[in-house]
Amino acid sequence: MRGIPKKQSFQISTTESIRKNGTVYAHVYFTDAGKSPNPSDVSYAPPLFSRSHSLVRYVKRHVIKEKKNLLSGKIDEEYLQRKKLEEETGLSLFEEHILSHWKGNLTISLVQDNAAYPRGGIPDPIKKHMQFDKAGNYLPVVYFNDFWVLSEDLTEINETVTSLSLDVTYEPISLMKWSFMSQMDESFSVQSEMMDSDPEDVKRILMDNHPYVLAGTMVISLLHTVLDVLAFKNEISFWKNRKSMEGLSVRSIYINVACNIIVLLYLLDNDETSYLILFSCFLGVLIEAWKLTKAVKVTITWNGMIPIPKFTDKQSYTSKTKEHDLYIMKYLYYLLFSLVIGYAIYSLMYENHKSWYSWIISSLAGCVYTFGFVMMTPQLFINYKLKSVAHLPWRTFVYKAVNTFIDDLFAFLIRMPTMHRLRVFRDDLVFIIYLYQRWIYPVDPNRLEVGGEFTDVNVAELEEIKKELEEKEKKNNGNQPEKDGKEKQE
């Protein structure tokens, strides 16, 4: 390997078998310095050992479904290009296939391990990567480093590809670095198979950021997980013990249930959504529906075989809270209706969709993603009118607020569309207003907390109760000397 430059480029002509989903292997021979494994070469020497490695990666091709403008009938440009390519090659490009993709890079790393292992004493993590000669001696570990080859670096091999470029790099690798990368690679493979997730986002973070940033990211990720669990625990506890809806916006809960259902239907309409994301969204729908059962009285009436739920406001909600909630929601409905109609018309005119159902769901989901933060404003209005925030689950709000600011940091580290990145920042303003209300509306001295519920009490009544307690205490103190005297006489 000493005679080979550290990096060398080759141009390889494709054959018919390669273009028809064939596999290409690189055979690497290791010889003594100055020797050649080529028998026709003057400096030929039998290779000490050899290794083989595939230069292609098989990837499931993304199936493109026909999308068109529902008004003009114009078909999506990407779909037309794929259809044209199908006609030229005679291949079915609209079915799900596993196709070979060219890596374009071959990094050969000889693991630098100076340790001498006794027979039967090789550690298992290293032993499974080793090969042995006929005498039972172990050979050097060769690592073909594909760790940094991402999906955007791959080239699909089809009938139109006549030649492929290959960059061959040789670089030694330390035992510690090799152990870390091989373990990470195995962990990503298991994660990808079990959770149907893409580990490449993690690799991009590792590639694009400084080690100190990565260490900070790991700490922040752990903090984010802990806060998520705490927020979930406190929210469940708050609604489980909640008996009064005084000061809380019930209409916001109705809309939150509807928004979660819309997002779930939107994800189901997109074929590439991970099952893990679907499960998380479905769990969110169930939690919001459970919160609704704690906020209102739900009764089921049957119309034949069809159950019809009936929602009735609780008695604790029929007060000023309901008045303020209905007032702000009336104007909010006008705003949301205008936004939904406007966005739906824009989407219908300028975007492509699979069907009318897909247009309706995507338009509603687009409004939820873009204007979802508006759903938090009724609670702000109720807080403002009542001049109190004592009725809110503040532990849950604090945990979610900190997580929101943590998401802001991740927005710069993880690759995502610009609109999604802007959506991450939208909730910050609402949480800042909540914190401002917490500051300007101090704890109400007229409000007593009993078993997690807040009850309004008149100040005069508090004074009377206080005087009664003081009088009882004086009477008890006055009777105490008489009791002591009787005990002495006895």
N, C-alpha and C positions, 0 to 999 in steps of 0.2 A: 504493500500500500504506500510505501514511501515514494515510489516513482510516480504516483498519481497526484495531480495537484489537489489542493484542498477543495476546489470547486471546479467542475468541468461540465460543459453543456453538450448535449447530443440532440440530433434530429432523427427521429425514427419514423420510417414509412409504415403505414398501416396495411395490414393484409385483410382479406375478406373475413377470415375467422375473427380477427380483432374487432372489425366493424360490426360483426354479428354477435356481440355480447361475449366475446372470448376474453380469456384471462392472459395477461402478460406478466411474466416473472423476470426478475433480475437475479442472475446467478453470480454471486460474489466469491472469488477464490482468494485465499490467503497463502502467500508463499514467503520464502526467505527474501531478505532485502536484496534487490538487484536481479532477482529471478523473475521469470514470466511463466504463467500457467498455460501459455499457448504452445502446443507441441511443435508447431512449425517455426518457432522462434529459436534463435541460437542459444539464448540464455534460459532455455526451458528447464523447469524443475517441477516435479510433481507437487501439486498444492498440498499444503499442510492440512487444511480443512476448507470447507466451503459452506456457504449459506445461501438460501433462496428467499426472495421476498416479492410479494405481489405488488405490481405498480398500478393496479386499478382498485377502485372501491365500488362496491355494488350498493346503489342507492335506489330506494323506491321513488319512482317518478311521480311528480305532482300531476294529478289528473285535472285538466282544465275543463270546466263545464261551460256550456254556451251561455254567454251573457249578451244582452242587447239592450238598446234604448227602447223602452216600452212604448214610447210615442212614435218615434221615427222608424223603429224596426232595425236600425243599424247595429250590426253585430260587432262585438268586442274585437279590437285589432289583434290582440294576442291570440285569440281563438282562431282568427283567420290565418295568421302566420303559421300556427301549428297545423291547421288543416291543409295549407299549401304544402308544407313539408311532408305531410302524410301522403299526399298525392304524388309527390316527387319520389319518395323512397319506397312507397308501397307498404309501409309499416303502419300498424294501428297505434296512433299516438294518443288516442283518447281513452285508452284502457289502462288500468293500473299494471305497470310492469316494473320489474327490478332491473335496472340498466347499469352497465359498467361505466365508470367515470375515471378519467385519467388523473392521477395525482400530480404529475409534472415535477415532482421533487423526490429525490432519494437521498436521505441522510444516513450514512453508515457510521456508527459510533462503536468503537471498541472500548469496552468497560475496563477502566484502569483499576485492577484489583491485585494488589501485591501480596495478599494473604495466602498462606499455604494451608489448604484444608486437608485434614486426614481422611482416609477412606471411611465412609459412613458418618462423617462429621460435618458435612456441608449443610448450612442452614436451608430450610425448606424454601423460603422466599427466593433464594438464589438458585437452589438446585433445580427448580422447575424450568429455569431459563437456560440451563447448561446442557451441553451435549458431551458425550464421552467417546473416546476412541476404542479400538478393539481390545486394548489392554486394560481398559477401565479407568484411564486417566481423563480428567476433565479438561475440556478445551476452553479457550477464552470466550467470554460472553460477548456476543455481537448484538447490538441493539439498533434496529432500523427505526429511526425516530420519525414517526408520523404524527406525533402529539400535536404539532402546530399546524397540520394540514386541515384547513377548515373547508366548509362546503363551498364558499365562494372561490376557493382555489382549484376546485375540481372542474374538469371539462368533460361534458357528456360525449361519449363515443357513439357515432351513428354513421350512416352511409355517406354522409357528406364530408367526413373527416378523412383526409388523405395522409397527413403527417402529424406527429406529436413531438413536442419538445420535452426534454428531460434534463433537469439540473441535478448532477450528482455531487454530493458534498461529503467529505470525510472529515470527521472531527472526533477526537477522543472524548470520553465522558467519565467523570468521576463516579465511584461506586455510590456515594450518597445521592448525587443528582439523579443517577439512573434508577436507584431504588425509589426515590420520590416520584419520578415521572411514570415509571411502570405501575406503581400502586395507584396513582391518580388515574391513569388510563384504564386500569381494571375497574376502578370504582365508577368512572363515568360510563363504562360499558354496561355494568350491572344496573346503574341508575336508568340508563336509556332503555333497557329491556323491561325493567319492572315497572317504571313509572311513565313510560312513553313520553319522556322529556328530552330536550335538547341541551347537552352540556356545553355547547359551543359558546354560549354567553359567558360562562365562567372562564373559558379559555381566552376569550377576547379581553376580559378584565385583567387576566394575568399578563397578557401581551402588552396592553396599552397603558399600564399604570406602574408606578414606582412601588418597590416592596413595602415602604412605609404606608403608602396608600392602601395596599392590599391588606396589611395587618390591621389598619384602622377599619377597613371594610368588614373584615371578619368579626371584629369586636362589635361594630354597629349592627351587623346581621344578627349576632347573638342577642344583643339588646332589643332589636326589633321583634324577634321571636318571643322573648320574655314578656315584652309589653303587649304583644298580641294576645298571649295567653291570659295575662292579668286583665286586660280590657274585656275579653270574652267572659271571664269568670265574674267580674264585677257587674257587667251588664246583665248577665243571667240572674245574678243574685238580686240586683235592683228590681227587675221586673217580676221576679218570683215573689218577692215580699211586698210588692206595690199593691195597695188597695184603693188609693185615691188617685185620680187623674188631674187633680187641681194643679194648674200651672204648666201642664204638658200638652203638646199639640197632637191630638188624636188624628187629625186629618193628614198630618205628615206621615203617620204610620201607614195609613191607607195607601198613600202614593208610593211609599218605600216598597210595600209589597208588590204593587203594580210594576214598579221599575225593575225589581229583582226578577220578576217573571218575564218581562220583556228581554232583559239581558240573557236569561237562560234560553229563551226561544231563539234569540239571535245566535248564540253559540251553537245551538243544535242545528241551525240552518247552515252553519259553516262546517264543512266536512273535516277540516284539519284540526279542530279543537281537541286538545288533550282531554282524556277522561278525568285526569286529576283536576283540571280547571272546571269541568262540568260538575264533578262531585262537590267541589267547593262552592260553586254557584247554587247548586240545588240545596245544599245545607243552609246557605244564606236565605233562600226563599222560605225554608221551613222555620228558621229562627224568626224572621220577620212576621210570618203567619202566627207563630206562637205569641209574639209580643202583641199582636192585634187581639188575640183572645184574652190577654191580660188587660188590655186597654178598654175593650167594649164587651158587652154581653152578646155571645153568639148562640143562636138557636137554629136548629135544623128543622125545616118543614119539608114534607115529601109531596111532590106532585107526581103521583103514580110511582114510577121507579127512579125519578130524578130528584136528588136532594137539593134543596134550595136554602142556602144559609141566609139568616136574617141578623143584621147587626143593630144593636141598640146601645145608645150611650149610657154609661153608668151615671148614677145619681150625683156622684162627686164631680162629674164633668159639667153638669148643667148649672153653670155659674158664669162669672165674668170671663173665665178661661175660654169657655165655648163661644161666648160673644166675640172675643178678640180673635179666636182661631177662625171662626167663620168669616169674619170681616177681612182678614188678610188673605185667606184662601180664595175668596171671591175674586179679588184683583189678581191673585197669583194664577188662577185658572185662566183668566183672560190673557195674561202674559204667556203662559205655557201653550195655550191653544194657538196663539199667533205664531210662536216659535216653531211648534210642531208643523203647522200648515206651511209656513215659509220654507222650512228645511225639506219637507216632503216634496214640495213643488220643485225646489232646486235639484233635489236628488232625482226626481222623475225626468227633468229636462236635460241634465248634464251627465248623469251617471248611468252605468249599465247594470242590469239586474237579471237574475235567473228567471223570476216570475213576479207576478203582482204580489203574492204573499211575501216573497223575499224583499220587495220594495217597501211594503208596509212595515215589516219587522226591522229592516235595516234603518229606515227613517226614524222609527220610534227609538231604536237603540242609539242612533246618532244623537238624538235629542237628550237621551238619558246621560250619555257620556259627556256631552258638551255642556248641558244646562242642569246636570244632576245636583250641583251645589245649591241651586235655588230652593230645593226641598228643605234646606236647613234654615231658611229665612223666617218661616212662620214662628219657630221657637224664639228667634231673636225678637220678633215683634211682641210676643206674649211676655217675654222677660221685660221688655221696655214698658209695656202698659202696666204690668203688675209691680214694676220697680223691685223685682226680687229674682234671684236665681237659686234660692234655697231648695227648690223642688227638683233640680237636675242631678243626675248621677255624676258628680264631679270627678270622682276617681276614674271612671270610664272615659270621660271627656279628656282628662289630662293624659291618660295613656294613649288615646287615639291622636291627640294633638302632637305629642312627641313623635309618634310613629309617622304622622304626616310630614313633619320636618325631616325625619330620617329618609322618607321616600324622596324628598327633594334632593338629597345627596345622591341617592341611587340613580336619579334621573340623569345625572351627569356621567355616571359610571357605566350604565347598561345601555346598549344600543336599542333605540326605540323610535317610532315615528315622531315627528315634531308635534303633531296634534296630541298624541298621547303624553308627551313630555309636558306640554302646556297644561294638560288635564291634571297632572300631578300637583301643579302649583295652585290650582283653583280653590282647594279647600283651605289653604293657609289663611286667606282673608277672613273666612267665616270663623275659624278658630281664634283668630286674633280678636275679633269682635266679641266672641264669647268671653275671652279672658278680660277684655276691657269692661264688659258688663259685670263680671265677677268683682272687679275693682271698684266700680262706681256704685254698685248696689251691695252695701255691706250686709252683714247678718241682721235680719229683722228681729228686734227685741220682743215684738208682739207675736212672734211665731215660735211655737214650741214643737220640738221633735219628739214624738212618742212612737217607739217601735218602728222607726224608719219612716213614719208618716208625719207630715207637717200640718198643724192645726192653728188657725187664727184665734187668738185670745185677746180680749180687751185689756188695755193697760190698767184700767180701774179695777177690773176683776183680779188682776195679778196683785195689785196693792192690797185688796181686801183679803186675799188668800195669805199674803205675807203677814198682815196684821193678825189674822187668826192664829197663824203658826207662832208668832211672837207671844201672843197672849197665853197660848197653851204652854209655851216654854216657861213663861213667868210663873204660872200656876204650879207647874211641876217643881220649879225652883223654890217657891214659897212653901210648898208642902214638905219639902225635904227636911228642914230643921225640926219640924214637929215629929216626923218619923224618927229622927236621930235621938230626940229627947225621950221618947217612949222606949226606945231600945235601951237607953242608959238606965232608966228607972227599973226596967225589968232585970 
